[in-house]
Amino acid sequence: MPRVVVVTGASAGVGRAIVRAFARRGDRIGLLARDPERLARAAEEVETLGGEGLACPVDVADWDGVEAAASEVERTFGQIDVWVNNAMVSVFSPVRQMRADEYRRVTEVTYLGTVHGTLAALERMLPRDRGVIIQIGSALAYRAIPLQSAYCAAKHAIQGFTESLRSELEHDRSRVRVTMLQLPAVNTPQFDWVKSRLPHRAQPVPPVFQPEVIADAVVWASEHERAEMYLGWPSTKAIVANRIAPRLLDRYLAHNGYASQQTDQPEDPSRPDNLWRPVQADVAAHGRFDDIARDSSAQIWLSRLRRALAALGACVLALGMTARRRRARTARARRLFD
């Protein structure tokens, strides 16, 4: 049955891939992003894929704009079933070169944009006692890396905000569900329009995944109850390793975290960036890393089957214990008759 879905950051990158994935289900989708032209193209694409699209040009840092967009989606399509908070901006720069207004801007879009989307969704979902909110997080919500302090801090904040909300929903016995997906490196256009002070062009830290891998996981999470999912082995390893040896990771990243985020191509310091306004570019979901990006993840496949695998393991364990008990009874019986 078609659902009503809202996706922020919907015009490009992971958001565009998420929109396509829901469109293939025939869902009715409210698309929120800043660039009206690219957003209109994304909405048209929804129609060609079998869904219905509504372009809502808005900066998610603007609470009134987000609230108005949510109302427009419900007037057009009906009650919102799924809300995906995906919009983000970032700055690649050492902390010592960052400006206060840049930290404020990244926080307003990446963190407060998520808060604004969540509040708009809750305002509608809580009275109905149903709905799903999906936060697009990152392994960087647990393990920060150099040169992305503003973005890492915003993702940490989203993690804390979501944990508080999840506890409150459980306390209230609400059937509204919130899920956070922790992403690995993804092949998106952001590395060509992110504000950067690096000497060389930015790149995602390998291994890199295609945005469709993330989009499929988002659709799956919208249909299954899961509080949190780590997407890809790199995310899982980074989060687990940080719990075990955070200082060791500090030293590792001090030596490797700079080069791994840059190609050998020099950056153009005069190119436009999307921190304050959208960059005019004819892009969609993919960035320039198709040649190294992976289009599947065994870890995500196994994560989806976690409960089934746990049940299978319990059955195997129970059968093994039953067989051992049977062998023990047989051995005792033999001793009695010997």
VEXDREN-2710 file (C-alpha; in Angstrom, 1 decimal):
% VEXDREN-2710
k/r/px/py/pz
1/MET/0.0/0.0/0.0
2/PRO/1.5/3.4/-0.9
3/ARG/2.6/5.5/2.0
4/VAL/3.3/9.3/2.5
5/VAL/7.0/9.9/2.9
6/VAL/9.0/13.1/3.6
7/VAL/12.7/13.2/2.7
8/THR/15.0/16.1/3.5
9/GLY/18.1/16.8/1.4
10/ALA/16.1/15.1/-1.3
11/SER/17.6/16.7/-4.4
12/ALA/21.0/14.9/-4.5
13/GLY/23.2/12.3/-3.0
14/VAL/21.8/9.8/-0.5
15/GLY/18.6/11.8/-0.3
16/ARG/18.0/11.5/-4.0
17/ALA/18.7/7.7/-3.9
18/ILE/16.2/7.4/-1.0
19/VAL/13.6/9.3/-2.9
20/ARG/14.0/6.9/-5.9
21/ALA/13.7/3.8/-3.6
22/PHE/10.5/5.0/-2.1
23/ALA/9.2/6.1/-5.5
24/ARG/9.6/2.5/-6.9
25/ARG/7.2/1.4/-4.1
26/GLY/4.6/3.8/-5.5
27/ASP/4.8/6.0/-2.4
28/ARG/3.7/9.7/-2.3
29/ILE/6.8/11.7/-1.4
30/GLY/7.4/15.2/-0.1
31/LEU/10.8/16.3/-1.3
32/LEU/12.6/19.0/0.9
33/ALA/15.8/20.7/-0.2
34/ARG/17.1/24.2/-1.1
35/ASP/17.6/24.1/-4.9
36/PRO/14.2/24.5/-6.6
37/GLU/15.4/23.5/-10.0
38/ARG/17.1/20.3/-8.9
39/LEU/14.2/19.5/-6.6
40/ALA/11.8/19.8/-9.4
41/ARG/13.8/17.4/-11.5
42/ALA/13.8/15.0/-8.6
43/ALA/10.0/15.3/-8.2
44/GLU/9.6/14.6/-11.9
45/GLU/11.8/11.5/-11.6
46/VAL/9.5/10.2/-8.8
47/GLU/6.6/10.3/-11.3
48/THR/8.5/8.3/-13.9
49/LEU/9.4/5.6/-11.3
50/GLY/5.8/5.1/-10.2
51/GLY/5.3/7.4/-7.3
52/GLU/3.9/10.9/-6.7
53/GLY/6.3/13.7/-5.9
54/LEU/5.8/17.2/-4.3
55/ALA/8.7/19.6/-4.4
56/CYS/9.0/21.7/-1.3
57/PRO/11.9/24.2/-1.6
58/VAL/13.1/24.9/2.0
59/ASP/16.2/25.3/4.1
60/VAL/15.8/22.8/7.0
61/ALA/17.6/25.3/9.2
62/ASP/14.3/27.4/9.0
63/TRP/11.8/25.9/11.4
64/ASP/8.9/27.8/10.0
65/GLY/9.8/26.6/6.5
66/VAL/9.9/23.0/7.6
67/GLU/6.6/23.2/9.4
68/ALA/5.0/24.8/6.4
69/ALA/6.4/22.1/4.1
70/ALA/5.0/19.4/6.4
71/SER/1.6/21.0/6.3
72/GLU/1.7/21.3/2.5
73/VAL/2.6/17.6/2.2
74/GLU/-0.3/16.6/4.3
75/ARG/-2.7/18.9/2.5
76/THR/-1.6/17.3/-0.8
77/PHE/-1.0/13.6/0.0
78/GLY/-2.6/13.0/3.4
79/GLN/-1.1/11.9/6.7
80/ILE/2.7/11.5/6.8
81/ASP/3.7/7.9/7.5
82/VAL/7.5/8.1/7.2
83/TRP/9.9/11.1/7.7
84/VAL/13.6/10.8/6.7
85/ASN/16.0/13.4/8.1
86/ASN/18.9/13.4/5.7
87/ALA/19.9/17.0/4.9
88/MET/23.4/18.1/5.8
89/VAL/26.2/20.5/5.0
90/SER/29.9/20.3/6.1
91/VAL/33.2/22.0/6.0
92/PHE/36.5/20.3/5.4
93/SER/39.0/22.2/7.5
94/PRO/41.3/22.0/10.5
95/VAL/39.7/23.5/13.6
96/ARG/42.3/26.2/13.8
97/GLN/41.0/27.6/10.5
98/MET/37.3/27.3/11.1
99/ARG/35.1/30.3/11.7
100/ALA/32.4/30.6/14.3
101/ASP/29.7/31.3/11.7
102/GLU/30.7/28.1/9.9
103/TYR/30.2/26.0/13.0
104/ARG/26.9/27.7/13.5
105/ARG/25.7/27.0/9.9
106/VAL/26.7/23.3/9.9
107/THR/25.0/22.9/13.3
108/GLU/21.8/24.7/12.1
109/VAL/21.5/22.5/9.0
110/THR/22.8/19.1/10.0
111/TYR/21.7/19.0/13.6
112/LEU/18.9/21.5/14.0
113/GLY/17.6/20.5/10.6
114/THR/17.1/17.0/12.0
115/VAL/15.5/18.4/15.1
116/HIS/13.1/20.5/13.1
117/GLY/12.2/17.6/10.9
118/THR/11.6/15.4/13.9
119/LEU/9.5/18.0/15.7
120/ALA/7.3/18.5/12.5
121/ALA/6.9/14.7/12.2
122/LEU/6.1/14.2/15.9
123/GLU/3.5/17.0/15.9
124/ARG/1.5/14.9/13.4
125/MET/2.4/11.4/14.4
126/LEU/2.0/11.5/18.1
127/PRO/-1.7/12.3/18.1
128/ARG/-2.2/9.4/15.7
129/ASP/0.1/7.1/17.7
130/ARG/1.8/5.8/14.6
131/GLY/4.6/6.7/12.2
132/VAL/8.3/6.2/11.6
133/ILE/11.1/8.8/11.8
134/ILE/14.5/7.8/10.3
135/GLN/17.6/9.7/11.2
136/ILE/20.5/9.5/8.7
137/GLY/23.5/9.3/10.9
138/SER/27.1/8.2/10.4
139/ALA/29.8/6.2/12.0
140/LEU/31.2/9.7/12.8
141/ALA/28.4/10.0/15.3
142/TYR/30.5/7.7/17.5
143/ARG/34.0/8.2/16.2
144/ALA/35.0/11.7/15.0
145/ILE/37.8/12.2/12.5
146/PRO/40.1/15.1/11.8
147/LEU/39.2/17.9/9.3
148/GLN/35.4/17.4/9.8
149/SER/34.9/18.7/13.3
150/ALA/31.7/20.6/12.6
151/TYR/30.0/17.7/10.9
152/CYS/31.2/15.1/13.4
153/ALA/29.9/17.3/16.3
154/ALA/26.5/17.6/14.5
155/LYS/26.2/13.9/14.0
156/HIS/27.2/13.3/17.7
157/ALA/24.4/15.7/18.6
158/ILE/21.8/13.9/16.5
159/GLN/22.8/10.6/18.2
160/GLY/22.2/12.1/21.7
161/PHE/19.0/13.8/20.6
162/THR/17.7/10.5/19.1
163/GLU/18.6/8.4/22.2
164/SER/16.6/10.9/24.4
165/LEU/13.6/10.8/22.1
166/ARG/13.7/7.0/21.9
167/SER/13.6/6.7/25.7
168/GLU/10.7/9.2/25.9
169/LEU/8.7/7.3/23.3
170/GLU/9.2/4.1/25.2
171/HIS/8.2/5.8/28.5
172/ASP/5.0/7.0/26.9
173/ARG/4.4/3.6/25.2
174/SER/4.0/5.4/21.9
175/ARG/3.8/3.4/18.7
176/VAL/5.7/6.2/16.9
177/ARG/9.1/4.7/16.0
178/VAL/12.5/6.3/15.6
179/THR/15.4/4.6/13.9
180/MET/19.0/5.9/13.3
181/LEU/21.1/4.5/10.5
182/GLN/24.9/4.9/10.9
183/LEU/26.4/5.3/7.5
184/PRO/29.8/4.4/6.0
185/ALA/31.5/6.5/3.3
186/VAL/29.2/7.0/0.4
187/ASN/29.7/8.1/-3.2
188/THR/27.7/11.4/-3.4
189/PRO/28.2/14.8/-5.1
190/GLN/28.9/16.5/-1.7
191/PHE/32.7/16.1/-2.2
192/ASP/32.6/18.5/-5.2
193/TRP/30.5/21.2/-3.5
194/VAL/31.4/21.0/0.2
195/LYS/33.3/24.0/1.5
196/SER/36.9/22.9/1.8
197/ARG/40.3/24.4/2.9
198/LEU/42.2/21.2/2.1
199/PRO/45.0/21.5/-0.4
200/HIS/43.7/18.5/-2.5
201/ARG/40.2/17.5/-3.5
202/ALA/38.1/15.8/-0.8
203/GLN/37.1/12.2/-1.0
204/PRO/35.1/9.7/1.1
205/VAL/37.4/7.5/3.2
206/PRO/37.5/4.1/1.5
207/PRO/35.8/1.7/1.3
208/VAL/33.0/3.6/-0.4
209/PHE/29.4/2.5/-1.0
210/GLN/26.9/3.6/-3.6
211/PRO/24.0/5.6/-2.3
212/GLU/21.5/2.9/-3.4
213/VAL/22.9/0.6/-0.7
214/ILE/21.9/3.2/1.9
215/ALA/18.5/3.8/0.2
216/ASP/17.6/0.2/0.3
217/ALA/18.4/0.0/4.0
218/VAL/16.3/3.1/4.6
219/VAL/13.2/1.5/3.0
220/TRP/13.8/-1.7/4.9
221/ALA/14.1/0.2/8.2
222/SER/10.9/2.0/7.5
223/GLU/9.1/-1.4/7.4
224/HIS/10.9/-3.2/10.2
225/GLU/11.3/-2.3/13.9
226/ARG/14.9/-1.5/14.6
227/ALA/16.3/1.2/16.9
228/GLU/19.6/1.5/15.2
229/MET/21.5/0.0/12.3
230/TYR/25.2/0.1/11.5
231/LEU/25.5/0.1/7.7
232/GLY/28.6/-1.7/6.3
233/TRP/31.5/-3.3/8.0
234/PRO/33.5/0.0/8.0
235/SER/30.9/1.6/10.2
236/THR/30.7/-1.4/12.5
237/LYS/34.4/-1.6/12.9
238/ALA/34.9/2.1/13.6
239/ILE/32.2/2.2/16.2
240/VAL/33.3/-1.0/18.0
241/ALA/37.0/-0.1/17.8
242/ASN/36.3/3.3/19.3
243/ARG/34.6/1.6/22.3
244/ILE/37.6/-0.6/22.8
245/ALA/40.6/1.7/22.1
246/PRO/39.6/5.3/21.5
247/ARG/43.1/6.7/22.1
248/LEU/44.6/4.2/19.7
249/LEU/42.2/5.5/17.1
250/ASP/43.2/9.0/17.9
251/ARG/46.8/8.2/17.1
252/TYR/45.9/6.2/14.0
253/LEU/43.8/9.1/12.6
254/ALA/46.5/11.6/13.4
255/HIS/48.7/9.7/11.0
256/ASN/46.2/8.5/8.4
257/GLY/43.1/10.7/8.7
258/TYR/44.4/13.6/6.5
259/ALA/45.7/11.7/3.5
260/SER/42.7/9.3/3.4
261/GLN/40.2/12.2/3.0
262/GLN/42.0/13.7/0.0
263/THR/42.9/12.6/-3.6
264/ASP/46.1/13.6/-5.3
265/GLN/44.3/16.2/-7.3
266/PRO/44.7/19.9/-6.2
267/GLU/41.6/21.6/-4.9
268/ASP/40.3/24.8/-6.7
269/PRO/40.1/27.3/-3.9
270/SER/37.7/29.5/-5.9
271/ARG/35.1/26.9/-6.7
272/PRO/31.6/27.5/-5.3
273/ASP/30.4/25.6/-2.2
274/ASN/27.0/24.9/-0.8
275/LEU/27.4/26.0/2.9
276/TRP/25.3/29.1/2.6
277/ARG/23.4/28.5/-0.7
278/PRO/22.9/25.6/-3.1
279/VAL/25.4/25.1/-5.9
280/GLN/23.9/25.0/-9.4
281/ALA/24.9/21.7/-10.7
282/ASP/23.1/19.0/-12.8
283/VAL/23.8/16.1/-10.4
284/ALA/21.7/13.4/-8.9
285/ALA/22.6/10.6/-6.5
286/HIS/26.2/9.6/-7.5
287/GLY/29.4/11.5/-7.1
288/ARG/32.7/10.9/-9.0
289/PHE/33.7/7.7/-7.3
290/ASP/31.8/5.1/-9.2
291/ASP/34.9/3.3/-10.1
292/ILE/35.7/2.4/-6.5
293/ALA/32.2/2.4/-4.9
294/ARG/30.6/-0.9/-3.8
295/ASP/27.0/-1.6/-4.8
296/SER/26.3/-4.2/-2.0
297/SER/27.1/-4.9/1.6
298/ALA/27.2/-8.4/3.2
299/GLN/27.1/-6.7/6.6
300/ILE/23.8/-5.0/5.9
301/TRP/22.3/-8.2/4.5
302/LEU/23.3/-10.0/7.7
303/SER/22.0/-7.2/9.8
304/ARG/18.5/-7.5/8.2
305/LEU/18.6/-11.2/9.0
306/ARG/19.8/-10.7/12.6
307/ARG/16.7/-12.0/14.3
308/ALA/16.4/-15.0/12.0
309/LEU/20.0/-15.8/12.4
310/ALA/19.7/-15.5/16.2
311/ALA/16.7/-17.8/16.1
312/LEU/18.5/-20.3/14.0
313/GLY/21.5/-20.2/16.3
314/ALA/19.2/-20.8/19.3
315/CYS/17.7/-23.8/17.5
316/VAL/21.1/-25.2/16.7
317/LEU/22.2/-24.7/20.3
318/ALA/19.1/-26.4/21.6
319/LEU/19.5/-29.3/19.3
320/GLY/23.1/-29.7/20.3
321/MET/22.2/-29.7/24.0
322/THR/19.4/-32.2/23.4
323/ALA/21.9/-34.5/21.6
324/ARG/24.4/-34.2/24.4
325/ARG/21.8/-35.1/27.0
326/ARG/20.7/-38.0/24.9
327/ARG/24.3/-39.3/24.6
328/ALA/24.7/-38.9/28.3
329/ARG/21.6/-40.9/29.1
330/THR/22.7/-43.6/26.7
331/ALA/26.1/-43.7/28.4
332/ARG/24.6/-44.1/31.8
333/ALA/22.3/-46.8/30.7
334/ARG/25.2/-48.8/29.2
335/ARG/27.1/-48.5/32.5
336/LEU/24.1/-49.9/34.4
337/PHE/23.9/-53.0/32.2
338/ASP/27.7/-53.6/31.9
END
